[in-house]
Protein backbone atom coordinates (compact mmCIF):
# COMPACT_ATOMS: atom_id res chain seq x y z
CA UNK A 1 0.00 0.00 0.00
CA UNK A 2 1.18 3.51 -0.75
CA UNK A 3 -0.32 6.95 -0.40
CA UNK A 4 -1.59 8.44 -3.67
CA UNK A 5 -2.97 11.66 -2.16
CA UNK A 6 -3.03 13.20 1.29
CA UNK A 7 -4.54 16.57 2.16
CA UNK A 8 -1.95 19.16 3.06
CA UNK A 9 -3.06 20.92 6.23
CA UNK A 10 -0.92 23.85 7.31
CA UNK A 11 -2.24 25.74 10.32
CA UNK A 12 0.74 28.03 10.74
CA UNK A 13 0.09 31.74 10.85
CA UNK A 14 1.99 32.02 7.56
CA UNK A 15 -1.50 31.77 6.08
CA UNK A 16 -2.00 35.43 6.98
CA UNK A 17 1.11 36.71 5.16
CA UNK A 18 -1.09 37.19 2.09
CA UNK A 19 -2.99 39.86 4.05
CA UNK A 20 0.09 42.09 4.50
CA UNK A 21 -0.27 43.71 1.04
CA UNK A 22 -4.02 44.12 1.67
CA UNK A 23 -3.44 46.04 4.89
CA UNK A 24 -0.65 48.04 3.25
CA UNK A 25 -3.02 49.12 0.47
CA UNK A 26 -5.71 49.99 3.01
CA UNK A 27 -3.14 52.10 4.84
CA UNK A 28 -2.18 53.92 1.62
CA UNK A 29 -5.80 54.65 0.74
CA UNK A 30 -6.62 55.98 4.21
CA UNK A 31 -3.38 57.85 4.94
CA UNK A 32 -2.65 59.34 1.51
CA UNK A 33 -5.72 60.65 -0.32
CA UNK A 34 -3.51 61.40 -3.34
CA UNK A 35 -3.05 57.66 -3.83
CA UNK A 36 -6.77 57.03 -4.16
CA UNK A 37 -7.23 60.24 -6.15
CA UNK A 38 -5.05 58.82 -8.93
CA UNK A 39 -7.45 55.89 -9.33
CA UNK A 40 -10.44 58.22 -9.02
CA UNK A 41 -9.10 60.30 -11.92
CA UNK A 42 -8.55 57.20 -14.05
CA UNK A 43 -11.98 55.70 -13.39
CA UNK A 44 -13.88 59.01 -13.24
CA UNK A 45 -15.48 57.91 -9.95
CA UNK A 46 -15.61 60.10 -6.85
CA UNK A 47 -12.53 59.41 -4.67
CA UNK A 48 -14.60 58.80 -1.53
CA UNK A 49 -16.88 56.32 -3.31
CA UNK A 50 -13.89 54.58 -4.86
CA UNK A 51 -12.10 54.38 -1.49
CA UNK A 52 -15.20 52.90 0.18
CA UNK A 53 -15.57 50.30 -2.57
CA UNK A 54 -11.89 49.39 -2.32
CA UNK A 55 -11.97 49.18 1.48
CA UNK A 56 -15.12 47.04 1.35
CA UNK A 57 -13.48 44.63 -1.09
CA UNK A 58 -10.34 44.39 1.05
CA UNK A 59 -12.37 43.76 4.21
CA UNK A 60 -14.34 41.00 2.43
CA UNK A 61 -11.07 39.45 1.20
CA UNK A 62 -9.69 39.53 4.76
CA UNK A 63 -12.83 37.93 6.18
CA UNK A 64 -12.65 35.22 3.49
CA UNK A 65 -9.04 34.48 4.44
CA UNK A 66 -9.99 34.20 8.11
CA UNK A 67 -12.86 31.79 7.36
CA UNK A 68 -10.54 29.73 5.15
CA UNK A 69 -8.06 29.50 8.03
CA UNK A 70 -10.84 28.41 10.40
CA UNK A 71 -11.80 25.63 7.93
CA UNK A 72 -8.17 24.48 7.80
CA UNK A 73 -8.07 24.28 11.59
CA UNK A 74 -11.34 22.29 11.63
CA UNK A 75 -9.94 19.83 9.09
CA UNK A 76 -6.74 19.42 11.08
CA UNK A 77 -8.76 18.63 14.22
CA UNK A 78 -10.89 16.16 12.27
CA UNK A 79 -7.77 14.38 11.00
CA UNK A 80 -6.00 14.39 14.37
CA UNK A 81 -9.07 13.04 16.19
CA UNK A 82 -9.73 10.57 13.35
CA UNK A 83 -13.32 11.80 13.03
CA UNK A 84 -13.48 11.03 9.33
CA UNK A 85 -15.01 8.15 7.44
CA UNK A 86 -13.05 5.48 5.59
CA UNK A 87 -14.01 3.17 2.77
CA UNK A 88 -11.94 0.47 1.09
CA UNK A 89 -12.69 -1.34 -2.11
CA UNK A 90 -12.47 -1.04 -5.86
CA UNK A 91 -13.60 1.95 -7.91
CA UNK A 92 -16.83 1.48 -9.86
CA UNK A 93 -18.84 3.78 -12.11
CA UNK A 94 -15.90 6.08 -12.88
CA UNK A 95 -16.95 8.98 -15.12
CA UNK A 96 -14.98 11.86 -16.57
CA UNK A 97 -17.20 14.62 -17.93
CA UNK A 98 -16.44 17.93 -19.60
CA UNK A 99 -19.68 19.91 -19.28
CA UNK A 100 -18.07 23.02 -20.78
CA UNK A 101 -14.70 24.03 -22.17
CA UNK A 102 -12.02 23.98 -19.48
CA UNK A 103 -14.19 22.20 -16.92
CA UNK A 104 -13.57 18.64 -15.80
CA UNK A 105 -15.93 16.77 -13.46
CA UNK A 106 -14.98 13.31 -12.21
CA UNK A 107 -17.11 10.90 -10.21
CA UNK A 108 -16.93 7.32 -8.99
CA UNK A 109 -18.04 5.05 -6.18
CA UNK A 110 -16.20 2.81 -3.76
CA UNK A 111 -18.52 0.29 -2.08
CA UNK A 112 -21.52 2.47 -2.99
CA UNK A 113 -19.98 5.60 -1.38
CA UNK A 114 -20.11 8.32 -4.06
CA UNK A 115 -17.32 10.81 -4.74
CA UNK A 116 -17.41 13.76 -7.13
CA UNK A 117 -14.86 16.51 -7.69
CA UNK A 118 -13.81 18.93 -10.39
CA UNK A 119 -10.92 21.07 -11.57
CA UNK A 120 -12.18 24.45 -10.40
CA UNK A 121 -12.67 23.75 -6.69
CA UNK A 122 -9.32 24.48 -5.08
CA UNK A 123 -8.50 23.90 -1.49
CA UNK A 124 -7.56 21.22 0.95
CA UNK A 125 -9.47 18.35 -0.60
CA UNK A 126 -8.72 16.16 -3.59
CA UNK A 127 -9.68 17.68 -6.95
CA UNK A 128 -9.10 17.06 -10.65
CA UNK A 129 -6.03 19.28 -10.85
CA UNK A 130 -4.17 17.05 -8.39
CA UNK A 131 -3.77 14.10 -10.72
CA UNK A 132 -2.74 14.10 -14.34
CA UNK A 133 -2.25 10.36 -14.55
CA UNK A 134 -4.89 7.71 -15.18
CA UNK A 135 -4.74 6.28 -11.65
CA UNK A 136 -8.45 6.68 -10.97
CA UNK A 137 -10.29 4.13 -13.07
CA UNK A 138 -12.77 1.32 -12.71
CA UNK A 139 -11.53 -1.76 -10.83
CA UNK A 140 -8.64 0.15 -9.19
CA UNK A 141 -8.64 -0.79 -5.51
CA UNK A 142 -8.18 2.02 -3.02
CA UNK A 143 -8.76 3.03 0.56
CA UNK A 144 -10.22 6.52 0.91
CA UNK A 145 -10.48 8.71 3.99
CA UNK A 146 -13.14 11.37 3.55
CA UNK A 147 -15.29 13.90 5.34
CA UNK A 148 -18.86 14.71 4.49
CA UNK A 149 -19.47 18.39 3.80
CA UNK A 150 -23.08 19.05 3.01
CA UNK A 151 -24.17 16.45 0.48
CA UNK A 152 -20.63 15.74 -0.78
CA UNK A 153 -17.90 13.40 0.35
CA UNK A 154 -14.60 15.29 0.27
CA UNK A 155 -11.47 13.16 -0.08
CA UNK A 156 -8.66 13.81 2.39
CA UNK A 157 -6.54 10.73 1.64
CA UNK A 158 -6.28 8.06 -1.06
CA UNK A 159 -4.21 4.94 -0.49
CA UNK A 160 -3.36 2.60 -3.35
CA UNK A 161 -4.19 -1.00 -2.55
CA UNK A 162 -2.35 -3.67 -4.50
CA UNK A 163 -4.75 -6.00 -6.25
DRENDO-1510 file (C-alpha; in Angstrom, 1 decimal, always signed):
<recs>
REC; n; res; u; v; w
REC; 1; UNK; +0.0; +0.0; +0.0 .
REC; 2; UNK; +1.2; +3.5; -0.8 .
REC; 3; UNK; -0.3; +7.0; -0.4 .
REC; 4; UNK; -1.6; +8.4; -3.7 .
REC; 5; UNK; -3.0; +11.7; -2.2 .
REC; 6; UNK; -3.0; +13.2; +1.3 .
REC; 7; UNK; -4.5; +16.6; +2.2 .
REC; 8; UNK; -2.0; +19.2; +3.1 .
REC; 9; UNK; -3.1; +20.9; +6.2 .
REC; 10; UNK; -0.9; +23.8; +7.3 .
REC; 11; UNK; -2.2; +25.7; +10.3 .
REC; 12; UNK; +0.7; +28.0; +10.7 .
REC; 13; UNK; +0.1; +31.7; +10.8 .
REC; 14; UNK; +2.0; +32.0; +7.6 .
REC; 15; UNK; -1.5; +31.8; +6.1 .
REC; 16; UNK; -2.0; +35.4; +7.0 .
REC; 17; UNK; +1.1; +36.7; +5.2 .
REC; 18; UNK; -1.1; +37.2; +2.1 .
REC; 19; UNK; -3.0; +39.9; +4.1 .
REC; 20; UNK; +0.1; +42.1; +4.5 .
REC; 21; UNK; -0.3; +43.7; +1.0 .
REC; 22; UNK; -4.0; +44.1; +1.7 .
REC; 23; UNK; -3.4; +46.0; +4.9 .
REC; 24; UNK; -0.7; +48.0; +3.3 .
REC; 25; UNK; -3.0; +49.1; +0.5 .
REC; 26; UNK; -5.7; +50.0; +3.0 .
REC; 27; UNK; -3.1; +52.1; +4.8 .
REC; 28; UNK; -2.2; +53.9; +1.6 .
REC; 29; UNK; -5.8; +54.6; +0.7 .
REC; 30; UNK; -6.6; +56.0; +4.2 .
REC; 31; UNK; -3.4; +57.9; +4.9 .
REC; 32; UNK; -2.7; +59.3; +1.5 .
REC; 33; UNK; -5.7; +60.7; -0.3 .
REC; 34; UNK; -3.5; +61.4; -3.3 .
REC; 35; UNK; -3.0; +57.7; -3.8 .
REC; 36; UNK; -6.8; +57.0; -4.2 .
REC; 37; UNK; -7.2; +60.2; -6.2 .
REC; 38; UNK; -5.1; +58.8; -8.9 .
REC; 39; UNK; -7.5; +55.9; -9.3 .
REC; 40; UNK; -10.4; +58.2; -9.0 .
REC; 41; UNK; -9.1; +60.3; -11.9 .
REC; 42; UNK; -8.5; +57.2; -14.0 .
REC; 43; UNK; -12.0; +55.7; -13.4 .
REC; 44; UNK; -13.9; +59.0; -13.2 .
REC; 45; UNK; -15.5; +57.9; -10.0 .
REC; 46; UNK; -15.6; +60.1; -6.8 .
REC; 47; UNK; -12.5; +59.4; -4.7 .
REC; 48; UNK; -14.6; +58.8; -1.5 .
REC; 49; UNK; -16.9; +56.3; -3.3 .
REC; 50; UNK; -13.9; +54.6; -4.9 .
REC; 51; UNK; -12.1; +54.4; -1.5 .
REC; 52; UNK; -15.2; +52.9; +0.2 .
REC; 53; UNK; -15.6; +50.3; -2.6 .
REC; 54; UNK; -11.9; +49.4; -2.3 .
REC; 55; UNK; -12.0; +49.2; +1.5 .
REC; 56; UNK; -15.1; +47.0; +1.3 .
REC; 57; UNK; -13.5; +44.6; -1.1 .
REC; 58; UNK; -10.3; +44.4; +1.1 .
REC; 59; UNK; -12.4; +43.8; +4.2 .
REC; 60; UNK; -14.3; +41.0; +2.4 .
REC; 61; UNK; -11.1; +39.4; +1.2 .
REC; 62; UNK; -9.7; +39.5; +4.8 .
REC; 63; UNK; -12.8; +37.9; +6.2 .
REC; 64; UNK; -12.6; +35.2; +3.5 .
REC; 65; UNK; -9.0; +34.5; +4.4 .
REC; 66; UNK; -10.0; +34.2; +8.1 .
REC; 67; UNK; -12.9; +31.8; +7.4 .
REC; 68; UNK; -10.5; +29.7; +5.1 .
REC; 69; UNK; -8.1; +29.5; +8.0 .
REC; 70; UNK; -10.8; +28.4; +10.4 .
REC; 71; UNK; -11.8; +25.6; +7.9 .
REC; 72; UNK; -8.2; +24.5; +7.8 .
REC; 73; UNK; -8.1; +24.3; +11.6 .
REC; 74; UNK; -11.3; +22.3; +11.6 .
REC; 75; UNK; -9.9; +19.8; +9.1 .
REC; 76; UNK; -6.7; +19.4; +11.1 .
REC; 77; UNK; -8.8; +18.6; +14.2 .
REC; 78; UNK; -10.9; +16.2; +12.3 .
REC; 79; UNK; -7.8; +14.4; +11.0 .
REC; 80; UNK; -6.0; +14.4; +14.4 .
REC; 81; UNK; -9.1; +13.0; +16.2 .
REC; 82; UNK; -9.7; +10.6; +13.3 .
REC; 83; UNK; -13.3; +11.8; +13.0 .
REC; 84; UNK; -13.5; +11.0; +9.3 .
REC; 85; UNK; -15.0; +8.1; +7.4 .
REC; 86; UNK; -13.1; +5.5; +5.6 .
REC; 87; UNK; -14.0; +3.2; +2.8 .
REC; 88; UNK; -11.9; +0.5; +1.1 .
REC; 89; UNK; -12.7; -1.3; -2.1 .
REC; 90; UNK; -12.5; -1.0; -5.9 .
REC; 91; UNK; -13.6; +1.9; -7.9 .
REC; 92; UNK; -16.8; +1.5; -9.9 .
REC; 93; UNK; -18.8; +3.8; -12.1 .
REC; 94; UNK; -15.9; +6.1; -12.9 .
REC; 95; UNK; -17.0; +9.0; -15.1 .
REC; 96; UNK; -15.0; +11.9; -16.6 .
REC; 97; UNK; -17.2; +14.6; -17.9 .
REC; 98; UNK; -16.4; +17.9; -19.6 .
REC; 99; UNK; -19.7; +19.9; -19.3 .
REC; 100; UNK; -18.1; +23.0; -20.8 .
REC; 101; UNK; -14.7; +24.0; -22.2 .
REC; 102; UNK; -12.0; +24.0; -19.5 .
REC; 103; UNK; -14.2; +22.2; -16.9 .
REC; 104; UNK; -13.6; +18.6; -15.8 .
REC; 105; UNK; -15.9; +16.8; -13.5 .
REC; 106; UNK; -15.0; +13.3; -12.2 .
REC; 107; UNK; -17.1; +10.9; -10.2 .
REC; 108; UNK; -16.9; +7.3; -9.0 .
REC; 109; UNK; -18.0; +5.0; -6.2 .
REC; 110; UNK; -16.2; +2.8; -3.8 .
REC; 111; UNK; -18.5; +0.3; -2.1 .
REC; 112; UNK; -21.5; +2.5; -3.0 .
REC; 113; UNK; -20.0; +5.6; -1.4 .
REC; 114; UNK; -20.1; +8.3; -4.1 .
REC; 115; UNK; -17.3; +10.8; -4.7 .
REC; 116; UNK; -17.4; +13.8; -7.1 .
REC; 117; UNK; -14.9; +16.5; -7.7 .
REC; 118; UNK; -13.8; +18.9; -10.4 .
REC; 119; UNK; -10.9; +21.1; -11.6 .
REC; 120; UNK; -12.2; +24.5; -10.4 .
REC; 121; UNK; -12.7; +23.8; -6.7 .
REC; 122; UNK; -9.3; +24.5; -5.1 .
REC; 123; UNK; -8.5; +23.9; -1.5 .
REC; 124; UNK; -7.6; +21.2; +0.9 .
REC; 125; UNK; -9.5; +18.3; -0.6 .
REC; 126; UNK; -8.7; +16.2; -3.6 .
REC; 127; UNK; -9.7; +17.7; -7.0 .
REC; 128; UNK; -9.1; +17.1; -10.7 .
REC; 129; UNK; -6.0; +19.3; -10.9 .
REC; 130; UNK; -4.2; +17.1; -8.4 .
REC; 131; UNK; -3.8; +14.1; -10.7 .
REC; 132; UNK; -2.7; +14.1; -14.3 .
REC; 133; UNK; -2.3; +10.4; -14.6 .
REC; 134; UNK; -4.9; +7.7; -15.2 .
REC; 135; UNK; -4.7; +6.3; -11.7 .
REC; 136; UNK; -8.4; +6.7; -11.0 .
REC; 137; UNK; -10.3; +4.1; -13.1 .
REC; 138; UNK; -12.8; +1.3; -12.7 .
REC; 139; UNK; -11.5; -1.8; -10.8 .
REC; 140; UNK; -8.6; +0.2; -9.2 .
REC; 141; UNK; -8.6; -0.8; -5.5 .
REC; 142; UNK; -8.2; +2.0; -3.0 .
REC; 143; UNK; -8.8; +3.0; +0.6 .
REC; 144; UNK; -10.2; +6.5; +0.9 .
REC; 145; UNK; -10.5; +8.7; +4.0 .
REC; 146; UNK; -13.1; +11.4; +3.6 .
REC; 147; UNK; -15.3; +13.9; +5.3 .
REC; 148; UNK; -18.9; +14.7; +4.5 .
REC; 149; UNK; -19.5; +18.4; +3.8 .
REC; 150; UNK; -23.1; +19.0; +3.0 .
REC; 151; UNK; -24.2; +16.4; +0.5 .
REC; 152; UNK; -20.6; +15.7; -0.8 .
REC; 153; UNK; -17.9; +13.4; +0.3 .
REC; 154; UNK; -14.6; +15.3; +0.3 .
REC; 155; UNK; -11.5; +13.2; -0.1 .
REC; 156; UNK; -8.7; +13.8; +2.4 .
REC; 157; UNK; -6.5; +10.7; +1.6 .
REC; 158; UNK; -6.3; +8.1; -1.1 .
REC; 159; UNK; -4.2; +4.9; -0.5 .
REC; 160; UNK; -3.4; +2.6; -3.4 .
REC; 161; UNK; -4.2; -1.0; -2.6 .
REC; 162; UNK; -2.4; -3.7; -4.5 .
REC; 163; UNK; -4.7; -6.0; -6.3 .
</recs>
